[in-house]
Each structure stands twice: as structure tokens, then as C-alpha cells.
């Protein structure tokens, strides 16, 4: 995993985070499920790279919208925690299901001062993070790969592989002719 030590969070960063948190509480979170366009607009105002026809749900907790990229057809489902101190990118039709935790940061336990370290997370096209999965810093879930429910993913997942467990291990290959699903259906 490629880790980088993150800079100390300064006053302006904290102010930006506080502004986002207020917007999330009062304008993002209370919206009806179908108001994806409104939530996309709010995320873009805070620097997210969000393409049309993406599905950020109202209860998703996004730590830093400016570190989020969502490509066409991608979805971050209900009650997902997206702790994106480092960048998080979702490819086309990538899905993150309910109650999952996408976590780009940790602390360097080898240092007495436990500095914050982070690495980006990438979910490539047609990948799926099922319900209540933890994805750790620096992980890439390649095209078409699936992390089944409650998995703990701390290493990259090879394309079209299905993983499960803690730690996540390959259990089978996914058929390449699998049809992407529409999260609105």
C-alpha cells in the first residue's frame, strides 16, 4: 500500500470542513432519496468531480467532497461512511452498498506521534462493494470485482474476482458477461 503522511490540518481546512458539515446537515442529509441531482450539485460546490447519472444517497457521510470522484452510473448507498482524507474514485457503474466504510486514512503506529497517513481508494468500472464492507487505505478494487457483505478489504482485488471474509480472500471468479444493474431499480 502506498501511504503518504498527511499534512497537519490547518485552520482553513477546518473551516472548509465545518462549512461542508453544515451544508450536509441542513441541505444534503434531509433530502428525499430521489433528489440525486440536488446532492450532486452540493457536492460539486465543494469540489467533488461528479458526473451526471450518479447516485449519492442522502445518508452517506462524505468527509471531504473535494477528494471524491464519481463516474457515470456510480452509486454510494445509504449510510456509507466515506472517510476520504485521501482521494476516493468510483469508476463507471461502481457501487458501494449500505453501511460500508471507505477509509483512506490511518495512523502510523510505528511512530511515537502516530501521524495521520493516507492513501487513495479506487473502485474501478463495474465493481461492487456489498453491504457493510470495510475498504482500507490504498486499496484498488479492479474492474468487475466484488467484495461480498461484511468483508474487510485491505489489499487490492483483482479484476472479476469475488472476495469475502476478514481478511478478504478470493472465493471465486465473477462471470464477465454479468450485466451491470441500475441502482434505481
C-alpha positions in Angstrom: 0.0 0.0 0.0 1.3 3.4 -1.0 1.0 5.6 2.0 1.8 9.3 2.4 2.0 11.2 5.6 -0.7 13.9 5.5 -0.1 17.5 6.5 -1.4 18.9 9.7 -4.9 20.1 9.2 -4.8 23.9 9.3 -7.5 26.5 10.2 -8.7 27.0 6.6 -9.1 23.3 6.1 -11.1 23.0 9.4 -13.3 26.0 8.3 -14.0 24.3 4.9 -14.9 21.0 6.7 -17.2 22.9 9.1 -18.9 24.6 6.1 -19.4 21.3 4.4 -20.7 19.7 7.6 -23.3 22.4 8.0 -24.4 22.1 4.4 -24.6 18.3 4.8 -26.7 18.6 7.9 -29.2 21.3 6.6 -29.2 20.9 2.8 -27.9 17.4 1.9 -29.0 14.9 4.5 -32.7 15.9 4.8 -33.4 15.5 1.1 -35.6 12.7 -0.3 -33.8 9.7 -1.8 -34.6 10.7 -5.4 -33.0 14.1 -5.2 -29.7 12.9 -6.5 -29.2 15.9 -8.8 -29.5 18.3 -5.8 -26.9 16.3 -3.9 -24.6 16.1 -6.9 -24.8 19.9 -7.2 -23.9 20.4 -3.5 -21.0 18.0 -3.7 -19.7 19.8 -6.8 -19.9 23.2 -5.0 -17.4 21.7 -2.5 -15.1 20.4 -5.2 -16.3 16.9 -6.0 -15.9 15.6 -9.5 -19.3 14.1 -10.1 -20.6 13.1 -13.5 -24.3 13.0 -14.4 -26.4 10.0 -13.5 -24.6 9.2 -10.3 -26.4 8.3 -7.1 -25.1 9.8 -3.9 -27.6 8.8 -1.2 -28.7 11.4 1.5 -27.4 9.5 4.5 -23.9 8.9 3.1 -21.3 10.7 5.2 -18.6 12.2 3.0 -15.7 13.6 4.9 -14.2 15.8 2.1 -16.2 16.2 -1.1 -13.1 17.7 -2.8 -11.5 14.3 -2.6 -14.4 12.4 -4.3 -14.8 11.4 -7.9 -17.9 9.6 -9.2 -18.1 8.5 -12.8 -21.3 7.8 -14.8 -23.7 5.4 -13.2 -21.8 5.0 -9.9 -23.6 4.9 -6.6 -22.7 5.5 -2.9 -25.6 3.9 -1.0 -27.4 4.6 2.3 -25.4 5.0 5.5 -22.0 4.6 3.8 -19.1 6.3 5.6 -16.7 7.8 3.1 -13.7 8.9 5.2 -11.8 10.3 2.2 -8.9 12.2 3.7 -7.1 11.0 0.5 -8.9 10.7 -2.9 -11.7 8.2 -3.4 -12.7 7.4 -7.0 -15.6 5.4 -8.3 -15.5 4.2 -11.9 -18.5 3.8 -14.2 -21.3 1.8 -12.6 -19.2 1.2 -9.4 -21.4 0.5 -6.4 -20.9 1.0 -2.7 -23.7 -0.6 -0.8 -25.3 0.3 2.5 -23.4 0.6 5.7 -20.0 0.2 4.1 -16.9 2.1 5.3 -14.5 3.5 2.7 -11.5 4.6 4.8 -8.5 6.3 3.1 -6.6 7.1 6.3 -5.0 5.6 9.4 -2.2 6.4 11.8 1.5 5.4 11.6 1.7 3.1 14.6 5.5 2.8 14.2 5.9 6.5 15.1 5.5 7.7 18.7 3.5 10.7 17.5 1.0 8.5 15.5 0.9 10.8 12.4 -2.1 10.6 10.1 -1.2 8.7 6.9 -3.4 8.1 3.9 -3.6 6.5 0.5 -6.3 6.7 -2.2 -9.0 4.2 -2.8 -10.1 3.3 -6.3 -13.2 1.3 -7.3 -12.9 0.6 -11.0 -15.7 0.2 -13.5 -18.5 -2.3 -12.7 -17.0 -3.1 -9.3 -19.3 -3.7 -6.3 -18.7 -3.2 -2.6 -21.6 -5.1 -0.9 -23.3 -4.3 2.4 -21.2 -3.4 5.5 -17.8 -3.9 3.8 -14.6 -2.1 5.1 -12.2 -0.9 2.4 -8.9 0.3 3.8 -6.3 2.9 2.6 -4.6 2.3 -0.7 -6.9 -0.4 -2.0 -7.9 -0.7 -5.6 -10.9 -2.9 -6.4 -10.4 -3.6 -10.1 -13.0 -3.7 -12.9 -15.9 -6.1 -12.3 -14.6 -7.3 -8.9 -16.9 -7.8 -5.9 -16.3 -7.6 -2.2 -19.2 -9.6 -0.5 -21.0 -8.4 2.6 -19.0 -7.8 5.8 -15.7 -8.3 4.0 -12.6 -6.5 5.3 -10.6 -5.4 2.2 -7.0 -4.4 3.0 -5.4 -5.5 -0.3 -6.1 -4.9 -4.0 -8.8 -7.1 -5.5 -8.0 -8.4 -9.0 -10.5 -7.8 -11.8 -13.6 -10.0 -11.9 -12.7 -11.6 -8.6 -15.2 -12.2 -5.8 -13.7 -11.8 -2.3 -15.2 -12.4 1.2 -14.2 -12.6 4.8 -11.9 -11.0 7.3 -9.4 -10.5 5.8 -11.0 -10.7 2.4 -9.9 -13.7 0.3 -10.8 -14.8 -3.2 -13.7 -17.3 -3.2 -14.4 -17.4 -6.9 -14.3 -15.6 -10.2 -17.2 -13.5 -11.5 -18.7 -14.1 -14.9 -17.5 -11.4 -17.3 -20.9 -11.4 -19.0 -22.6 -10.1 -15.8 -24.9 -7.3 -16.6 -24.5 -4.0 -14.7 -27.5 -3.1 -12.6 -29.2 0.2 -12.2 -29.2 1.2 -8.5 -32.6 3.0 -9.0 -34.4 -0.3 -10.0 
